[in-house]
């Protein structure tokens, strides 16, 4: 157990990180992610108000649909990344655990007069991930198999109202389940009683998300990076871009839209990297070009259990960001050749119906 975001959380269970990683890729892993922040935004102006904080299409998101979002500073850098669902009468938002107090204060300060911003500290959050997650979960919650990737629904379990989304952060098919805290342990034990399910700790959570090419806030993105630098432009829908029906109108819009248009150059870009020698390249490792000049830094890296090779994410100048480009990592004074690769490092297996 280790302290993490103000909680005591398991790095790994007795089976160990490698076994937990492979179990999630082949069966179903259960993660306790109750440290994440949950909140609801209610009222007729909730969607329009929330859209003013992000370069994301909130207004047109259909009921039952989920979307990835980015809270931005006035400089267009990333305060936090998050997920939100249109529950029909309100928005349900999940933010990162380490950022939740600041996120909630930011949201309340900027749109609290336009909608009800209600933190939900009395709810736990569990994630069941892996190709057999649906087989296990549908025995406990019949009907969840009807959900597809990035959709959600309220489902009753033993008089408790759960909210289930078919999403997660491993690249696998899977679900995130919001549970009243009082029922969380009983519900987790019900899932662990299913033969496909084993508990998974923070270590495998990190290796799974990195293989999936997904950013960890605080490592790969933070208040020094813009969405364009972080290669998260896919999260900015056309309607919010220059020429779109609701272009701009979010913090840092001038800078972010200029970077999107190419009228403002970016100095660095997030890329995937694979080491060409079997040497793990960890975060904060310097990256050099062929002439030995430092050109960037690794932000996440490890020996990937499924990809079976050292993989990493890092920032390099745009001219070095094309797939196939070679750079060198400096590991304990030794130069380790790395190649820019497209992500994910392991193919995603989301269920899209």
N, C-alpha and C positions, 0 to 999 in steps of 0.2 A: 504494500500500500504506500502511496506517495501523496503529498499535498498537491492539489491541482485545482486552480481557480477557486480556492477557498474550501475545497472538499477533500476528503481522504478517498483516493480512488486506486483500484488495482492496476498495476502495470501488466501483470500476467497472473494467470491461475496456475495450478500445479502442472498442467500439461505443457506449459511454456509457450512463448511467443510464436515459434515456428509452427507448432502443432495447431495453435489457435488460428493462425493465418490460413493454413491449408484447410482447416475444418470449415472456415467461413467460405472459402472458394469452392468447396465441394459439397457442403451440407447447409447448416444454418448456425450462425453465431449470434448470441444475445449480448448486447451492449447496454449497460446502464449509462445513459447520457442525461441523467436528471440535473446535472450541473448547468445544462443549457438553459437559457432564459426563454420563458413562454409568456406571451401577452396577447390580448385581444384589443382590436381597434373597432369600436362600434359607433354607429350613427350614420346618417345619410351622407355625410361628407367624408367618411373615413377613407374611401379609396382615393378620392381627389386630393385629400390632404396628404395621405401617405405618398402619393406620387410626387408631391413637391419636394420630397427628401431624397429621391432616387432617380437615376436615369433609366427607369424601368417602366414598362406599361403596366400600371396597376388597374386603371379604370376599366380596361377592356378584358381583364381576366375573368373568365366565365365561372359561375358557381361550381364548386367542386374541384376546381383546378388549382394547382400549386405552381409557384414560380420562384426562381432565385433572384435575390436583390442585393443592392449595394448601397449602404449609407455613405454619403460623401461629405467631406469638409468643403468650406468655401473655396479651397484651392483645388478641388476636384480629386483629392486623395481619399483613400478608403478608410472610413471609421470602423466598419465591420461588414462582413457579408452575412446574409440571412436567407431564410426560406419563409414564404408566406402563402397562405391558402385563402381563397374566397369561400367562406362558409355560407354564403347567401345573404345573411343578415349582418355579418361582421367579417373582419380579417383576423386570421389566427397567424401569429408571427413567432418564429423561433430564431433566437440570436445566440451567438457564442457565449459560453459561460464566463470567460474572463472579461468579456466586454459588456455583460448584460446591464450592470448598474449604469454605466455611462450611456449605453444605447437607450435605455428607458428614459433617462433624464433628458437626452437629446430629443427624443420623439415627443415627450411631454412638453418640453420647452417650445418646440417649433409648431406642433399641431394639436397640442392639448386643448386649445380653445375651440378647435373645429370638430373634434371627435373625442369620444371617451377612450382613454388609454389606460387599460387595466392590466397590470402585471398579474401573473398566475403562479405565485410561489407555492401554492398548495397542490401543484400537479407535478408528477414525475414524468420522465420521458425514457422510453425503452426503444432500442432499435434491434430488429431481427433481420439479419442480412445473410444472403446466400441463396444458391439455386434451389434449395429445399425449404426455404423460409415459408413459401406459400403453402406447401404441403402441411407443415406443422401448424401454421397460424390458422388455417381454415378449419382445423379440427376444434380449435379453441374459440375462434370467432367466425362462424360460418358466414359466407358472403364476401369476405375480404378478397377472394379470388377474382371477383368481378372488377376490382380496381385495376387500373393500368398506371404506368409510370407517371408520376407528378399529378396524381389525383388523390382526393381524400374524402372520408365520410365518417360520420358519427355512428358508433356501434355500441350496443349495450352488452355488458358482461357482468353478471351477478349483481344487477341493480346499479352498477356503476356506468356512467357514460364515458366511453373512451372516444378518442378521435384518432383515426388511423389514416396515414398517408402512405402511398406506395412509393417510397423514396429512401434515400440514405446516402452514405458517404463512403462507400466501399467500391463502387463500380458494379456491384452485383444487384440482381433483383432483390427486393427486400422492402421492409416496412418500418416506419417510425410510429410509435404508439404513445399518445399522451394519456396518462392514467391519473386519476385522483391519488394523491400521495398515500392515503390510508389503504388503498387497495393495491399499491404497487408491488409490494413483496409477494402477496398472494398471486397476483397475475404473473409476475416473473417466475414463481415456482411452478405455475401451471404450464408456462412455456418450456421450462427446463425439464418437465416431466415427459415432454415429447421426445421420441428417440433421436430425432435429427439435431436437437438443439444442445449446444454447450455454451458456457459463459466465456466471454472474450474480454481482455483487458485493453488498457491504453496503448500498449506496445503494438499489438496487431492492428489496432484501429489506425495507427499512424502508417504502418507499412502498407495496409490495404488502400488507404486514401492516396498515398504517394504513387503506388502502382497504377491507380485509376487516373492520375494526373490532376488531382483535386488540391486546391490551395489550402494550407493551414494558416488561419489568421494569426499574425504575430511572427510567423516564419516567412511565408511566401508573399504575403500582402500586409500592408499596414498603412499608417497615415503618411508614409513617404512615397507611396505608389499610387498611380492613377489606374483606372480600369484598362486603359489602352496599353500602358506599360506592362500591366499584369496579364495581358492577352486574354482579358475577359470581355472583349467587345461583343461576343455572342450574347451577353446578358443585357445588351442595350438594344431594345427593339426599334424597328424602323420608325415607328410613330414618334419616338423621342429624339430622333436624329435630325440634323439639318434637312429641311424640306419636308419633314414629317408633320402630321396634323397637330401634334402637341410637342413640337421640338423645344428642347431647352426647358427652362423654368425649374431647374434643380440646382443645388449647390455646386459651384465649380463648373457650371454648364459651358461657359465660354471656353475654358481651357480644354475640357473633355471633348467638346464638339470640334474644336480646332485640331486636336490630336487625331480624332476620328477622320476628319476631312483631309488631314495631311498638311494643313496650313501651319500647324505648329509641330515641329519635329520632336520626337521623343529621343532621349539619350540612352535608354536601355529598354530591354524587353525580356519578359520571362520566357524561358525555354525549357524543354526536357533535355536531359543529358544522360549518356550512357558511358561509363568508364570502359576503356578498351583493354584494361588490365583488371584482374579480379581484386581490386582494392576499393573498399567502401569509401565514398567521398562525402563527408558530413557537412552540416550547415556551417556557414562562415568560412569555408575553405576558399581561398583566393583562386580566381581563374585568370590565366594569362594567355595572350595570343602567341603566335609562332615566334615573335621577336622577344618574348619574355616580358612584355609590358602587361601590368595588371589591367584587365578589361572588365572584371565583374566578380561575382561571388556566388557560391552555392547557398541556397536558402533551406533546402531539405535534401537529405540523401541517405541511402542505406543499401545494403545488399538485399535486393528484392527477392523474397522467398518464392514467388510464383514465376516471375520473369527470370530468376536464377542468374542475375547479373547485377552489378552495382548501377543503380539508377539515381538520378538527382533532378532537382529543379534549381534554376539559378537565373541571374540576370546578366545579360551581355549586351553590347551595343547592337542596334538593329542590323548593321552590316554583317554581324557574325551570327545572326539568328536563323539563317536558313538551314533546313535539315541537311545533314552531311558535313556541316562545317566543323572543323577540328579546333579545340582549345585545350589548354593544359591546366589541370588542377594541381595545386601545390600541397601535397600531403606529407607532413613532417619533413619538409625540406626537399622532398622528392617530387619530380614532375610526373604526373599521371595523365596520359592522353585521354581526352573525352571527346565524344561526338554528339552534336546536336541531333536529337531525334524528335519525331512527332509523338505526342501523347494522345491517349493513354499508353502506358507501357504494357498493360494487360487489357485485352478488349473488354469494353463495358458490356454487361449483359442485362440491361434494363428490360422490363417486360412492357412492351408497347401495344399489346393486344394482337 
